[in-house]
Amino acid sequence: MKKLALICLGGILLSACKKIENNSALQLSGTVVGLKKGTIYVQKFADSSLVNIDTIHIDGNSDFQTQLNLFEPEMIQLILDRGATNSKDDQLPFFAEPGHIRIETSLDAFSEGKITGSANQKIYDEFKAVNSRFTDQDLTLIQLGFKAYKNKNQLQLDSIRLAQKEVLKRRYLYAVNFALNHRNREIAPYVVLTEIPNVGLKFLDTIQKSLPEKIKKSLYGKKMMELYQARVKSGT
């Protein structure tokens, strides 16, 4: 009877271990249309530098799949090695999380791949779509500013600078509201860290108070809390 109990306990522990392993695994699959032969590196930030965590070799088949240990949602990226100098067109960052994520992209537009299976990435895509509008508006104002400067039109130049400040203000407010609206997701502190690290302290305080403990204890939640505490200490 005792032996049977030990066997059952061993089975339970083994099952639990498998469950933990599966819960921390990222099943990554995808295809790179047009790529017949090449290498894709999977990278993430560690100690302020990018490190390779996996290497995918493509040889004759543009489909790929791999499994990674990923204990919590984290931004990682695929780097396509074309055998030439790396550029942003060869980088495909995405918000990974345990589970199954699929990436569909192409050799000609590698950085514009479609990512499915990540709840955080889906929300982040929404953020980027709106945020890109602010970028476009700012670029337009910069071009108008060059023309005003070239024509020595100080009145128009002052007006453009005011418009740029307004765009920046709306960009920051959008990011703040995004973080508050998605406070239950790890993408919230990530957006704060990457988009508005120097936002007003009162806004940062509001965001940190709204985050659930689970998010505060996440990878980017901890970094955001460190930023907040440093800002409070310096009073800026």
Solvent accessible surface area in square Angstrom, and as a share of the most:
residue,aa,sasa,rsa
1,M,196,0.88
2,K,162,0.69
3,K,150,0.64
4,L,101,0.50
5,A,59,0.46
6,L,108,0.54
7,I,108,0.55
8,C,69,0.42
9,L,91,0.45
10,G,36,0.34
11,G,39,0.37
12,I,112,0.57
13,L,103,0.51
14,L,105,0.52
15,S,68,0.44
16,A,42,0.33
17,C,78,0.47
18,K,114,0.48
19,K,131,0.56
20,I,112,0.57
21,E,98,0.44
22,N,105,0.54
23,N,93,0.48
24,S,11,0.07
25,A,5,0.04
26,L,0,0.00
27,Q,79,0.35
28,L,1,0.01
29,S,15,0.10
30,G,0,0.00
31,T,20,0.12
32,V,1,0.00
33,V,96,0.55
34,G,44,0.43
35,L,9,0.05
36,K,132,0.56
37,K,149,0.63
38,G,18,0.18
39,T,24,0.14
40,I,0,0.00
41,Y,62,0.24
42,V,0,0.00
43,Q,31,0.14
44,K,59,0.25
45,F,136,0.56
46,A,36,0.28
47,D,144,0.75
48,S,113,0.73
49,S,56,0.36
50,L,75,0.37
51,V,59,0.34
52,N,84,0.43
53,I,62,0.32
54,D,37,0.19
55,T,53,0.31
56,I,13,0.07
57,H,139,0.62
58,I,5,0.03
59,D,107,0.55
60,G,54,0.52
61,N,91,0.46
62,S,23,0.15
63,D,78,0.40
64,F,15,0.06
65,Q,148,0.66
66,T,29,0.17
67,Q,92,0.41
68,L,15,0.08
69,N,106,0.54
70,L,9,0.04
71,F,159,0.66
72,E,60,0.27
73,P,21,0.13
74,E,17,0.08
75,M,23,0.10
76,I,3,0.02
77,Q,21,0.09
78,L,1,0.00
79,I,11,0.06
80,L,1,0.00
81,D,51,0.27
82,R,106,0.39
83,G,73,0.70
84,A,75,0.58
85,T,125,0.72
86,N,88,0.45
87,S,52,0.33
88,K,168,0.71
89,D,92,0.48
90,D,5,0.03
91,Q,60,0.27
92,L,5,0.03
93,P,66,0.41
94,F,1,0.00
95,F,0,0.00
96,A,0,0.00
97,E,23,0.10
98,P,44,0.27
99,G,35,0.34
100,H,107,0.48
101,I,0,0.00
102,R,80,0.29
103,I,0,0.00
104,E,79,0.35
105,T,10,0.06
106,S,30,0.20
107,L,52,0.26
108,D,142,0.74
109,A,37,0.29
110,F,1,0.00
111,S,40,0.26
112,E,138,0.62
113,G,16,0.15
114,K,129,0.55
115,I,26,0.13
116,T,65,0.38
117,G,55,0.52
118,S,7,0.04
119,A,36,0.28
120,N,1,0.00
121,Q,3,0.01
122,K,142,0.60
123,I,24,0.12
124,Y,26,0.10
125,D,60,0.31
126,E,91,0.41
127,F,1,0.01
128,K,84,0.36
129,A,55,0.42
130,V,38,0.22
131,N,17,0.09
132,S,53,0.34
133,R,144,0.53
134,F,19,0.08
135,T,55,0.32
136,D,84,0.44
137,Q,69,0.31
138,D,42,0.22
139,L,96,0.48
140,T,72,0.42
141,L,25,0.13
142,I,66,0.34
143,Q,115,0.51
144,L,70,0.35
145,G,11,0.11
146,F,140,0.58
147,K,127,0.54
148,A,0,0.00
149,Y,158,0.60
150,K,168,0.71
151,N,107,0.55
152,K,184,0.78
153,N,62,0.32
154,Q,102,0.45
155,L,151,0.75
156,Q,78,0.35
157,L,17,0.08
158,D,60,0.31
159,S,65,0.42
160,I,11,0.05
161,R,123,0.45
162,L,123,0.61
163,A,36,0.28
164,Q,49,0.22
165,K,138,0.59
166,E,84,0.38
167,V,9,0.05
168,L,95,0.47
169,K,120,0.51
170,R,94,0.34
171,R,42,0.15
172,Y,47,0.18
173,L,66,0.33
174,Y,53,0.20
175,A,2,0.01
176,V,6,0.03
177,N,77,0.40
178,F,9,0.04
179,A,0,0.00
180,L,38,0.19
181,N,111,0.57
182,H,48,0.22
183,R,100,0.37
184,N,106,0.54
185,R,100,0.37
186,E,14,0.06
187,I,0,0.00
188,A,0,0.00
189,P,0,0.00
190,Y,31,0.12
191,V,0,0.00
192,V,0,0.00
193,L,41,0.21
194,T,70,0.41
195,E,54,0.24
196,I,1,0.00
197,P,52,0.33
198,N,108,0.56
199,V,4,0.02
200,G,38,0.36
201,L,53,0.27
202,K,148,0.63
203,F,65,0.27
204,L,0,0.00
205,D,34,0.17
206,T,67,0.39
207,I,0,0.00
208,Q,17,0.07
209,K,141,0.60
210,S,34,0.22
211,L,8,0.04
212,P,47,0.29
213,E,107,0.48
214,K,150,0.64
215,I,2,0.01
216,K,41,0.17
217,K,135,0.57
218,S,8,0.05
219,L,51,0.25
220,Y,24,0.09
221,G,0,0.00
222,K,114,0.48
223,K,95,0.40
224,M,0,0.00
225,M,32,0.14
226,E,113,0.50
227,L,42,0.21
228,Y,33,0.13
229,Q,109,0.48
230,A,59,0.45
231,R,30,0.11
232,V,74,0.43
233,K,183,0.77
234,S,71,0.46
235,G,58,0.55
236,T,97,0.56
